[in-house]
Amino acid sequence: MKEVKIGIIGGGLMGREMASAFARWCALEDVGATPVLTAIADLSDAARAWFDQIPSVKLSTSDYHELLASDEVDVVYVAVPHNLHEKIYLDVLAAGKDLFAEKPFGMDLRSAESIAKAAAESSSFVRCSSEFPFFPGVQRAFEYVRDGHCGRVLEAVSGFHHSSDLDATKAANWKRQSATCGEIGVLGDLGMHACHVPFRLGWYPERVFAQLSRGYQTRPDGKGGETTCDTWDNALLNSWVQPEGQEAFPLRFEMKRLAPGETNTWFFEVLGTEGGVRYSSKYPKQLQIFEAGKEQYWKTTDLGFSVPYKTITGGIFEVGFPDVIQQMWAAYIAEREGQLNGRFHCVTVDEAVASQKLFAAALTSQAQQTVEHV
Ligand SMILES: NC(=O)c1ccc[n+]([C@@H]2O[C@H](COP(=O)([O-])OP(=O)(O)OC[C@H]3O[C@@H](n4cnc5c(N)ncnc54)[C@H](O)[C@@H]3O)[C@@H](O)[C@H]2O)c1
């Protein structure tokens, strides 16, 4: 099978997760190319050492420019702190490599637009990371809404909740500070995840009112002292979507790093005049569908392993986070090979820039307590 040579810049939490998805590529049945991890770049020796166990990795370097100069790299996946996204993404494009960018796409709207411009001027294939839509339940919810089963949409919510930051003793890292995470804070961290499905349905908000809040303003710095944390931790974006020829409806985006009891809960709900649908990764195999009639029902069904990119895994088994990460990569590789065949694809450059437009409007709304046009 054709091989696609991958280089990873940033071998932390997500760099390792992606490497493990390539390592069990034999599970996939109908993607006509195999990603092979050939190179890793990370400033940390300890982070790079983990990749020594992967035999195909021939280049391990602290200088990512060396990775970009290698003929043994076709596609570069970048997973570094947000303040480095613009510089490194631009360098990847200038080196003529294809790019799989982590979210957020740049750390603000300006940087997203500068990356988008460079991408448009290049011949590189560029997509942005967002894996939750590859859960079978999300696929089914997406198709249900896309195919009009809700009737006229009355309201929708799309969100992503964490709670690990409720622990006040947790040391601050780069995600807690605007200088490295970006002024958009939680919007950069979790926002693209919440925007992916609504945007793919064509739901681009016209107006937004944002309620942003912070958690702990100081945290241990991990070296015996305290440090300031200035990022937004929780965000409610109350927006309006205007579908062509129909009533506008409210679409709420919820992104929280302080949501009591939630570990990694991605959810989506749409209610309409004729039907409705709900999915939450808290109950990963359950899909709920509303049936209107003389009596009204919420029907719950357990979905199996009905992923968009077929695998050897038995149809009744459950899907988890590593599976949807691999499905997202299957989408990237299949689309790059021209083999998408109508299946769900990764976040495009336009969708990523649109998310930054929404987040920029949200910052203004929060600062001025106004409803902002997006
Ligand atoms: N898709 C998802 O579900 C998901 C989940 C978590 C994080 N992320 C995103 O992934 C990215 C990275 O997050 P993470 O949690 O993996 O962070 P992390 O802190 O675990 O890892 C970042 C790595 O980048 C390395 N690094 C920093 N500067 C570098 C440089 N100049 N050159 C090379 N390496 C450098 C660090 O040494 C570290 O190993 C962020 O954009 C984040 O938003 C995505």
Ligand as a Chemical Component Dictionary entry (heavy atoms), coordinates in Angstrom:
data_LIG
# 
_chem_comp.id                   LIG 
_chem_comp.type                 NON-POLYMER 
_chem_comp.pdbx_formal_charge   0 
_chem_comp.three_letter_code    LIG 
# 
loop_
_chem_comp_atom.comp_id 
_chem_comp_atom.atom_id 
_chem_comp_atom.alt_atom_id 
_chem_comp_atom.type_symbol 
_chem_comp_atom.charge 
_chem_comp_atom.model_Cartn_x 
_chem_comp_atom.model_Cartn_y 
_chem_comp_atom.model_Cartn_z 
_chem_comp_atom.pdbx_ordinal 
LIG N1  N1  N 0  -7.555 17.545 19.263 1  
LIG C1  C1  C 0  -7.599 17.428 20.574 2  
LIG O1  O1  O 0  -8.462 16.757 21.136 3  
LIG C2  C2  C 0  -6.580 18.116 21.406 4  
LIG C3  C3  C 0  -6.411 17.800 22.770 5  
LIG C4  C4  C 0  -5.425 18.458 23.508 6  
LIG C5  C5  C 0  -4.642 19.426 22.888 7  
LIG N2  N2  N 1  -4.840 19.736 21.575 8  
LIG C6  C6  C 0  -4.014 20.766 20.898 9  
LIG O2  O2  O 0  -2.744 20.187 20.609 10 
LIG C7  C7  C 0  -1.740 21.197 20.714 11 
LIG C8  C8  C 0  -0.708 20.761 21.716 12 
LIG O3  O3  O 0  -1.336 20.468 22.939 13 
LIG P1  P1  P 0  -0.755 19.333 23.915 14 
LIG O4  O4  O 0  -1.807 19.136 24.949 15 
LIG O5  O5  O -1 -0.266 18.176 23.117 16 
LIG O6  O6  O 0  0.463  20.131 24.562 17 
LIG P2  P2  P 0  1.717  19.569 25.350 18 
LIG O7  O7  O 0  2.169  20.685 26.228 19 
LIG O8  O8  O 0  1.420  18.241 25.958 20 
LIG O9  O9  O 0  2.800  19.330 24.197 21 
LIG C9  C9  C 0  3.380  20.395 23.460 22 
LIG C10 C10 C 0  4.766  19.940 23.037 23 
LIG O10 O10 O 0  5.310  20.950 22.184 24 
LIG C11 C11 C 0  6.703  20.992 22.447 25 
LIG N3  N3  N 0  7.251  22.258 21.938 26 
LIG C12 C12 C 0  7.119  23.504 22.446 27 
LIG N4  N4  N 0  7.777  24.389 21.667 28 
LIG C13 C13 C 0  8.311  23.685 20.630 29 
LIG C14 C14 C 0  9.103  24.041 19.492 30 
LIG N5  N5  N 0  9.483  25.298 19.254 31 
LIG N6  N6  N 0  9.505  23.043 18.664 32 
LIG C15 C15 C 0  9.134  21.761 18.882 33 
LIG N7  N7  N 0  8.400  21.371 19.956 34 
LIG C16 C16 C 0  7.993  22.330 20.814 35 
LIG C17 C17 C 0  6.780  20.866 23.970 36 
LIG O11 O11 O 0  8.081  20.491 24.401 37 
LIG C18 C18 C 0  5.743  19.784 24.230 38 
LIG O12 O12 O 0  6.294  18.478 24.237 39 
LIG C19 C19 C 0  -2.468 22.492 21.071 40 
LIG O13 O13 O 0  -2.751 23.197 19.907 41 
LIG C20 C20 C 0  -3.746 21.998 21.729 42 
LIG O14 O14 O 0  -4.811 22.927 21.637 43 
LIG C21 C21 C 0  -5.760 19.082 20.832 44 
# 
loop_
_chem_comp_bond.comp_id 
_chem_comp_bond.atom_id_1 
_chem_comp_bond.atom_id_2 
_chem_comp_bond.value_order 
_chem_comp_bond.pdbx_ordinal 
LIG N1  C1  SING 1  
LIG C1  O1  DOUB 2  
LIG C1  C2  SING 3  
LIG C2  C3  SING 4  
LIG C2  C21 DOUB 5  
LIG C3  C4  DOUB 6  
LIG C4  C5  SING 7  
LIG C5  N2  DOUB 8  
LIG N2  C6  SING 9  
LIG N2  C21 SING 10 
LIG C6  O2  SING 11 
LIG C6  C20 SING 12 
LIG O2  C7  SING 13 
LIG C7  C8  SING 14 
LIG C7  C19 SING 15 
LIG C8  O3  SING 16 
LIG O3  P1  SING 17 
LIG P1  O4  DOUB 18 
LIG P1  O5  SING 19 
LIG P1  O6  SING 20 
LIG O6  P2  SING 21 
LIG P2  O7  DOUB 22 
LIG P2  O8  SING 23 
LIG P2  O9  SING 24 
LIG O9  C9  SING 25 
LIG C9  C10 SING 26 
LIG C10 O10 SING 27 
LIG C10 C18 SING 28 
LIG O10 C11 SING 29 
LIG C11 N3  SING 30 
LIG C11 C17 SING 31 
LIG N3  C12 SING 32 
LIG N3  C16 SING 33 
LIG C12 N4  DOUB 34 
LIG N4  C13 SING 35 
LIG C13 C14 SING 36 
LIG C13 C16 DOUB 37 
LIG C14 N5  SING 38 
LIG C14 N6  DOUB 39 
LIG N6  C15 SING 40 
LIG C15 N7  DOUB 41 
LIG N7  C16 SING 42 
LIG C17 O11 SING 43 
LIG C17 C18 SING 44 
LIG C18 O12 SING 45 
LIG C19 O13 SING 46 
LIG C19 C20 SING 47 
LIG C20 O14 SING 48 
# 
